[in-house]
Amino acid sequence: MNRQIVRVGAVVFVLFGALFINLNIITLLQAEELANHPANRRVIIREYSIERGPIVVGEQAIARSERTEEGQFRYLRTYPEPELYAHLTGYYSIVLQRSGLERALNEDLTGRTTEVVAQNLGELLGGADRPGNAVELTVDPAVQEAARDALAGREGAVVAIDPSTGGVLASYANPTFDPNPLSSHDTAEINAAWAPLRDDPDRPLVDRATGELYPPGSAFKIVVAAAALEAGSDPARTFPNEVSYDVPQTTLDISNAGGARCGDGDEASLQTAFRRSCNTVFARLGVELGDAALADQAEAFGFNRTPPLELPVATGRIPTEQDIPAVAQSAIGQRDVQATVLQMAMLPATVVAGGQVLRPHLVDTVRDPDGRILRGADIGRWDVLPGNGRAISPRTAQQLRSLMVDAVTGPGATGSAAAIEGVEVGGKTGTAQTSPGAPPVAWFVGFAGDEVAVAVAVPDADGGGGAVAAPIAREVFRAALG
């Protein structure tokens, strides 16, 4: 009898232990997952009793809470300039939950350090009516508006970065959408607005600034030039000035745009090749450097890693092992090389920063309801990268900067449409092919002085990067420079 009692007791003890462990796993480890699960509306309904903090750009709230008298939903989230900032703010919905910064900064905006565990305690202590914290962004409204106006309704994206801090001055993508109907308290209105957005072939819910990957085309020549300069080349080094480059191990040659040589003479310098965007020279240079050196340099700039932005970001990529024909294609930004507009904006920002890759960020400050700063911007090197966040040496950065200025202001420069009189503007154009017969992706990647670095991508463009993307960058530069 005693032995049976001991066995029963042991079983009960094990069951209580398993229950204890399971409850702790649910409470501590799975709290956020359960709170964000689409089937769990309890937490988000409870949040509607809180005056959610505003998201602020300049001195204007681009997302704010308005008091209502609608039963359990005491506050309505509204967006005064919806299409301009939709991909940044996202929406705050009783049906769809949260997206964008509304999701990423939920704990700041509700004024709570956790979603679930401390919530009941806060309510018991009388904190349920306390407003959330205000989140102030690094975005400059004039630069954001300039990006929208310069795109002029075309599909595409613009990202502008402060090279001294990594702060995002603008991140605009088109097509865009209105988050106000999605944040309604009327479920029928939400569903009616969501269905056409979800099914739209133009994909307005996709943030083309951070969530879409494009072949960078000749804008990637910044990375190839950096690898060559780091390996000991200099801008005066010369290469054969060919109409087409006979790529080893394949019958498919690589030609320059228009099937022409890069200017006069039998040789072209690296500087001339960069200014005129000569595919023949850069394909040859890529093969000379090899797949490992090319991938190493790209990874030092942040490729094959996800930038640490507060929003979800697609990961730019380059293969680490390639055969010779693939390396030649990669060296002109084609084949398997892919990048987001944010990733490409970080290239000129790194050049202006003297070779340091700074962490891109959107949050400038978080303030409590009394205006006290709780935390500031996350400024510093992206130190998980090779080289502890230094992509190139200061000397290489200065050489690249000169090459980029020459690519805007020099004779026959492809980026001349980005020039601004009296301002040092540098950059690199790109015209990336996507599939046979399809329109290209037009790129411009560059900087104006030490104040701003910009990347522009226009897919399905009716022209090249110099004609389509460079003028857009120029208007964004002007707005950033005031």
PyMOL commands that set and color helices and strands:
alter all, ss='L'
color gray80, all
select helices_A, chain A and resi 2-29+31-35+42-47+82-89+100-104+106-110+119-124+141-151+181-183+187-199+217-230+257-259+270-276+279-289+291-301+324-330+341-352+394-409+416-418+465-481
alter helices_A, ss='H'
color red, helices_A
select strands_A, chain A and resi 55-57+60-70+73-78+92-93+97-98+134-137+156-161+168-174+238-240+244-245+254-255+267-269+363-367+373-375+425-432+441-448+452-458
alter strands_A, ss='S'
color yellow, strands_A
deselect
rebuild
show_as cartoon
